[in-house]
Amino acid sequence: MCSIVFTEKIKNLSKTIIVTEKEPVVIFRKIYEYITENYPWASSREYSTMPNIPSYVIDNGHGDCGMLSLLLITLCRYNGIPSKWQSGFMIHPKHAGMHDWAEVYFEGIGWIPVDPSLGERKIFDKQEELASFFMKGIDSYRLIVNEDYSCRLYPAKIYPRSETVDFQRGEAEWRGGNLYFDQWKWNLHVEYLKEPNNFVP
């Protein structure tokens, strides 16, 4: 499995999105807006079962958070914009779960977190500031677990991994073999602290 590949599909999609634009910030905006407007979030099978995740998104017209992020990362890198994978958990009040997003780098600014799966422009309609919020930052409800995808584990596993790309759930095995996700349980419990009554900002 290899996802950051400049395939003909990526090259052709890039031409459609970028046209003749040369300014990196504008190129990134075009990529982000194209993905959020054309590829809705949809759950999918395990990443390790897909030969190329960005191609899957292009072919099927949808993807989950990590898949949309990998498409954005690939298009950005193809156009010379440094970008990387970021994943962990979303821990919004009353909802906590696995989540993936991306980061892009601009000279003089640094790494900027972006979330193409939450940049749902149709929901925000014409409210530009809200519609573009996740294009230039993210909310504070993020718990980072990974700063890259498909990383080696330490200590190394003896048996093949259940998921070779993402890692929020972890991996489990015993001396007799690997334990796939349906053979063990994991749980995320988040406690939210309340502000004291005498809190002064």
C-alpha positions as CSV (number, residue, x, y, z in Angstrom):
1,M,0.0,0.0,0.0
2,C,1.4,3.4,-1.0
3,S,-0.8,6.5,-0.9
4,I,1.5,9.5,-1.7
5,V,2.0,8.7,-5.4
6,F,1.7,11.2,-8.2
7,T,-0.4,9.0,-10.4
8,E,-2.0,10.1,-13.7
9,K,-5.3,10.6,-11.8
10,I,-3.6,13.0,-9.4
11,K,-1.9,14.9,-12.2
12,N,-5.2,15.2,-14.2
13,L,-7.2,16.3,-11.1
14,S,-4.5,18.8,-10.2
15,K,-4.8,20.4,-13.7
16,T,-8.6,20.6,-13.3
17,I,-8.2,22.3,-9.9
18,I,-5.2,24.5,-10.3
19,V,-5.4,25.5,-14.0
20,T,-2.5,28.0,-14.4
21,E,-2.3,29.3,-10.8
22,K,1.2,29.8,-9.4
23,E,0.7,31.3,-5.9
24,P,1.1,28.5,-3.3
25,V,-1.5,30.0,-0.9
26,V,-4.1,30.2,-3.7
27,I,-3.2,26.7,-4.9
28,F,-3.8,25.3,-1.5
29,R,-7.1,27.2,-1.2
30,K,-8.2,25.8,-4.5
31,I,-7.3,22.2,-3.5
32,Y,-9.0,22.5,-0.1
33,E,-12.2,24.0,-1.5
34,Y,-12.4,21.5,-4.3
35,I,-12.1,18.5,-1.9
36,T,-14.7,19.9,0.5
37,E,-17.1,20.7,-2.3
38,N,-16.8,17.5,-4.3
39,Y,-15.9,14.7,-1.9
40,P,-18.3,14.2,1.1
41,W,-17.3,12.3,4.2
42,A,-18.3,8.7,4.1
43,S,-17.1,5.8,6.3
44,S,-15.0,3.1,4.5
45,R,-13.2,-0.1,5.0
46,E,-9.7,-0.4,6.6
47,Y,-7.1,1.6,4.8
48,S,-4.7,-1.3,4.5
49,T,-7.1,-3.0,2.1
50,M,-6.7,-0.1,-0.5
51,P,-3.8,-0.1,-2.9
52,N,-4.0,3.7,-3.2
53,I,-6.2,5.8,-0.9
54,P,-6.4,9.0,-2.9
55,S,-7.3,7.0,-6.0
56,Y,-10.1,5.4,-4.1
57,V,-11.5,8.8,-3.2
58,I,-11.3,10.1,-6.8
59,D,-12.9,6.9,-8.2
60,N,-15.7,6.7,-5.6
61,G,-16.4,10.4,-5.0
62,H,-16.2,10.2,-1.2
63,G,-13.9,9.3,1.6
64,D,-13.5,9.4,5.4
65,C,-11.4,11.9,7.3
66,G,-8.0,10.2,6.7
67,M,-8.8,9.5,3.1
68,L,-9.7,13.1,2.3
69,S,-6.6,14.2,4.2
70,L,-4.4,11.9,2.1
71,L,-5.9,13.3,-1.1
72,L,-5.2,16.8,0.1
73,I,-1.6,16.0,1.1
74,T,-0.9,14.3,-2.2
75,L,-2.3,17.2,-4.3
76,C,-0.4,19.7,-2.1
77,R,2.9,17.8,-2.4
78,Y,2.4,17.4,-6.2
79,N,2.1,21.2,-6.4
80,G,5.2,21.8,-4.2
81,I,3.4,22.6,-0.9
82,P,4.9,20.7,2.1
83,S,2.1,18.8,3.8
84,K,1.9,15.9,6.3
85,W,-0.5,13.5,8.0
86,Q,-1.8,14.2,11.5
87,S,-4.1,11.9,13.5
88,G,-5.5,11.0,16.8
89,F,-8.9,11.7,18.4
90,M,-11.6,14.3,18.2
91,I,-12.7,14.9,21.8
92,H,-15.7,17.3,21.3
93,P,-18.0,17.4,24.3
94,K,-20.5,14.5,24.1
95,H,-18.6,13.0,21.2
96,A,-15.1,11.4,21.2
97,G,-13.7,9.2,18.4
98,M,-10.8,8.6,16.1
99,H,-10.0,11.3,13.6
100,D,-7.3,12.2,11.0
101,W,-6.4,15.6,9.5
102,A,-3.5,17.3,7.8
103,E,-1.0,20.0,8.1
104,V,0.4,22.3,5.4
105,Y,3.6,24.4,5.6
106,F,4.0,28.0,4.4
107,E,7.3,29.9,4.6
108,G,7.1,32.6,7.3
109,I,4.0,31.1,8.9
110,G,4.9,27.4,9.7
111,W,2.7,24.4,9.9
112,I,-1.0,25.0,9.7
113,P,-3.5,22.3,10.7
114,V,-6.3,21.8,8.2
115,D,-9.3,19.5,8.2
116,P,-10.9,18.8,4.8
117,S,-13.5,16.4,6.3
118,L,-14.9,19.1,8.6
119,G,-14.7,21.9,6.0
120,E,-18.2,21.3,4.8
121,R,-19.0,24.5,2.9
122,K,-22.6,23.5,2.0
123,I,-23.4,23.4,5.7
124,F,-22.1,26.9,6.3
125,D,-23.6,28.2,3.0
126,K,-22.4,31.7,2.3
127,Q,-20.8,32.3,5.7
128,E,-17.3,32.5,4.4
129,E,-15.5,32.8,7.7
130,L,-17.2,29.7,9.0
131,A,-16.9,27.8,5.8
132,S,-13.1,28.4,5.6
133,F,-12.4,28.0,9.3
134,F,-11.0,24.5,9.0
135,M,-8.9,25.6,6.0
136,K,-6.7,27.8,8.2
137,G,-6.8,26.1,11.6
138,I,-8.8,23.7,13.7
139,D,-10.7,23.8,17.0
140,S,-9.0,22.8,20.2
141,Y,-10.8,19.5,20.5
142,R,-7.9,17.4,19.1
143,L,-5.7,14.8,20.8
144,I,-2.7,14.0,18.7
145,V,-1.5,10.4,18.5
146,N,0.4,10.2,15.2
147,E,2.4,12.7,13.2
148,D,2.8,10.4,10.2
149,Y,1.1,7.3,8.7
150,S,2.4,3.8,8.2
151,C,5.1,4.1,10.9
152,R,7.0,1.2,12.3
153,L,6.0,0.1,15.8
154,Y,8.4,-0.2,18.7
155,P,8.7,-2.9,19.9
156,A,8.0,-4.4,16.5
157,K,5.1,-6.8,16.1
158,I,5.9,-10.4,15.3
159,Y,2.7,-11.0,13.3
160,P,1.2,-8.8,10.5
161,R,-0.5,-5.7,11.7
162,S,-4.3,-5.4,11.7
163,E,-4.0,-1.9,10.1
164,T,-0.8,-0.8,8.4
165,V,-1.7,2.9,7.9
166,D,-3.4,4.4,10.9
167,F,-2.8,3.7,14.6
168,Q,-5.3,5.3,17.0
169,R,-6.7,2.0,18.3
170,G,-3.3,0.4,18.7
171,E,-2.4,-3.2,17.9
172,A,-2.6,-6.4,19.9
173,E,-1.1,-9.9,19.5
174,W,-0.2,-12.9,21.6
175,R,2.4,-15.7,21.1
176,G,-0.2,-17.5,18.9
177,G,-0.8,-14.8,16.4
178,N,-2.3,-11.3,15.7
179,L,-5.5,-10.2,17.4
180,Y,-7.7,-8.4,14.9
181,F,-9.9,-5.5,16.0
182,D,-13.0,-7.7,16.5
183,Q,-11.0,-9.9,18.9
184,W,-10.3,-7.3,21.6
185,K,-11.9,-4.0,22.8
186,W,-10.6,-0.5,23.3
187,N,-12.2,2.4,25.0
188,L,-11.6,6.2,25.1
189,H,-12.8,8.0,28.2
190,V,-12.5,11.7,28.3
191,E,-13.1,13.8,31.5
192,Y,-13.9,17.5,30.9
193,L,-12.8,19.9,33.6
194,K,-15.3,22.5,34.7
195,E,-14.2,26.1,35.2
196,P,-14.2,27.1,38.9
197,N,-16.9,29.7,39.8
198,N,-14.2,32.2,40.7
199,F,-12.3,31.9,37.4
200,V,-11.0,35.2,36.1
201,P,-9.6,35.2,32.5
